[in-house]
Amino acid sequence: MQLIGQYDSPFVRRVAIALRLYGIAFEHWPWSTFGDADRIAPFNPLRRVPTLVLDDGTVIADSWAIIDILDQMVGPERALIAASGPDRLEAMRLIGLAAGAADKSVALVYERVLRDAPLEAWVARCRGQVGGALDLIEAARASRASPWLFGDRIGHADIILAAVGRFVGEALEGVFDMGAWPALAAHCARAEAMAEFQELSQPFKVAAPK
């Protein structure tokens, strides 16, 4: 299978790390939604990443859908999320917050890159949304003393929290100070020390479309 997208995207990165932790082999096509949009289009007309091409040629877009497919491939015993119950509910809550913070962080990046004069009301709204989500994530992480959110084993919520934390810190440096969320920052540092995170990593950079 092939994973399309660059690792400076928290959504691409969460999928890549899940694939590696599951031991599922994949080929990485590091295409950019800006510079390589025409290459992505035949696989995904939305020209979005991550896009996963399965071995049978089926194309799955959106990290939520891809992760669900991967969980089905490995089965509930190996899935990096509880099959049901309170832990699954809490994991999904945190994943939703992290994904939303990533979406709004990307919007802030695009606002800076694509507009000569950013829309200040929209920028303020996005900043408030990102900060509010990170506040809730910080509270959840600070309330748990375990190495990962749900014990000694890393899960999908841990992965996306770490991926988003790094993205916010790099892509929006000077806008958000990750020191304001020390429990999340410590969580990110723990994750980034793992071989999978170090290998599946790319410094953030963005270029406006030509």
C-alpha positions in Angstrom: 0.0 0.0 0.0 1.0 3.6 -0.5 0.6 6.5 1.9 0.4 9.9 0.2 1.4 13.1 2.0 4.2 14.7 3.8 5.1 14.0 7.5 4.9 17.7 8.4 1.1 17.1 8.4 -0.1 15.9 11.7 -2.8 13.9 9.9 -0.4 12.1 7.6 2.0 11.5 10.5 -0.6 9.9 12.8 -1.5 7.5 10.0 2.2 6.7 9.3 3.0 6.0 12.9 -0.1 3.8 13.3 1.0 1.8 10.3 4.5 1.4 11.7 3.2 0.4 15.1 0.9 -2.1 13.5 3.7 -3.6 11.5 1.9 -2.9 8.2 4.3 -2.3 5.3 3.7 0.8 3.2 5.4 2.9 0.5 5.6 6.6 1.3 4.8 9.1 -1.5 5.7 12.4 0.0 3.5 14.6 -2.1 2.5 18.1 -1.1 -1.1 19.3 -1.4 0.3 22.5 -3.0 3.3 21.5 -5.2 2.0 18.0 -6.1 -1.8 18.6 -6.3 -2.0 17.3 -9.8 -0.2 14.1 -8.8 -2.6 13.6 -5.9 -5.8 14.3 -7.9 -6.0 10.9 -9.8 -6.1 9.2 -6.4 -8.1 11.8 -4.5 -10.0 14.5 -6.4 -10.1 16.5 -3.1 -6.3 16.8 -3.4 -6.0 16.3 0.3 -3.7 14.2 2.5 -3.4 11.7 3.9 -4.6 9.5 1.1 -4.0 5.7 1.5 -4.0 3.4 -1.5 -4.7 -0.1 -0.4 -3.1 -3.2 -2.0 -6.2 -3.9 -4.0 -6.2 -0.3 -5.4 -9.0 1.0 -3.1 -8.3 4.6 -2.1 -9.2 5.8 1.4 -9.0 9.5 2.2 -9.2 11.3 5.6 -7.2 10.1 8.6 -10.3 9.2 10.6 -11.4 6.7 7.9 -7.9 5.4 7.3 -7.3 4.7 11.0 -10.6 2.9 11.2 -9.6 0.7 8.3 -6.3 -0.1 9.9 -8.0 -1.0 13.2 -10.2 -3.4 11.3 -7.1 -5.0 9.6 -5.4 -5.7 12.9 -8.5 -6.6 14.9 -9.7 -5.3 18.2 -7.1 -7.0 20.3 -4.3 -5.1 18.6 -6.2 -1.9 17.9 -4.6 1.2 19.5 -8.0 2.2 21.0 -10.5 0.5 23.3 -13.2 -1.4 21.5 -15.9 0.2 23.6 -16.7 1.7 27.0 -15.5 4.8 28.8 -11.9 4.6 27.5 -13.0 4.6 23.9 -15.4 7.5 24.5 -12.6 9.6 26.2 -10.1 8.7 23.5 -12.5 9.8 20.8 -13.2 13.0 22.7 -9.5 13.8 22.8 -8.9 12.8 19.2 -11.7 15.1 18.1 -10.2 18.0 20.0 -6.7 17.4 18.7 -8.0 17.0 15.1 -10.0 20.2 15.4 -7.0 22.0 16.8 -4.9 20.8 13.8 -7.6 21.9 11.3 -7.7 25.4 12.8 -3.9 25.5 13.0 -3.7 24.7 9.3 -6.2 27.4 8.6 -4.0 29.9 10.4 -1.0 28.8 8.4 -3.0 29.2 5.1 -4.2 32.6 6.3 -0.6 33.7 6.8 0.7 32.2 3.5 -2.2 32.9 1.1 -3.4 36.3 2.1 -1.5 39.6 1.8 -3.7 40.9 4.6 -5.1 38.2 7.0 -8.7 38.5 8.1 -8.1 39.5 11.7 -11.5 38.4 13.0 -11.0 34.9 11.4 -7.5 34.7 12.8 -8.6 35.6 16.3 -11.4 33.0 16.1 -9.0 30.3 14.9 -6.5 31.2 17.6 -9.2 31.0 20.3 -10.4 27.6 19.0 -6.9 26.1 19.0 -6.1 27.5 22.4 -9.4 26.3 23.9 -8.9 22.8 22.5 -5.3 22.7 23.9 -6.6 23.8 27.3 -9.0 20.8 27.4 -6.3 18.4 26.2 -3.9 19.8 28.8 -6.4 19.2 31.6 -6.9 15.6 30.4 -3.2 14.8 30.2 -2.4 16.5 33.5 -5.0 14.4 35.2 -3.2 11.1 34.3 0.1 9.9 35.8 0.4 6.9 33.5 3.1 7.0 30.7 0.3 7.2 28.1 -3.3 8.4 28.4 -4.7 4.9 29.0 -1.8 3.1 30.7 1.5 1.7 29.5 0.6 1.3 25.9 0.5 4.1 23.4 -2.8 4.6 21.6 -4.3 6.6 18.8 -5.2 9.5 21.1 -1.6 9.7 22.3 -0.3 9.7 18.7 -2.5 12.5 17.4 -1.9 14.6 20.6 1.8 14.4 20.1 1.6 15.0 16.3 -0.6 18.1 16.8 1.5 19.4 19.6 4.6 19.4 17.4 2.7 20.9 14.5 1.4 23.8 16.6 4.8 24.4 18.1 6.6 24.5 14.7 4.0 25.8 12.2 2.7 28.5 14.6 5.9 29.4 16.5 5.5 32.8 17.9 1.7 32.5 17.9 1.4 29.8 20.6 3.9 29.0 23.3 3.7 25.2 24.1 5.1 26.0 27.5 1.5 27.1 28.4 0.6 23.5 28.2 3.3 21.7 30.2 1.6 18.3 30.5 1.0 18.2 26.7 4.6 19.4 26.1 5.9 16.5 28.2 3.6 14.1 26.4 5.0 15.3 23.1 8.6 14.9 24.3 7.9 11.3 25.4 6.4 10.4 22.0 9.1 12.2 20.0 11.7 10.0 21.8 10.2 6.9 20.3 12.0 5.5 17.2 8.7 5.5 15.2 8.2 9.3 15.8 11.8 10.1 15.0 11.8 8.1 11.8 8.5 9.3 10.5 9.2 13.0 10.9 9.7 16.1 8.8 10.4 19.7 9.8 7.4 21.9 9.0 7.6 24.0 5.9 5.0 25.5 3.6 5.1 27.2 0.2 2.3 29.0 -1.5 0.9 27.5 -4.6 2.4 28.7 -7.9 
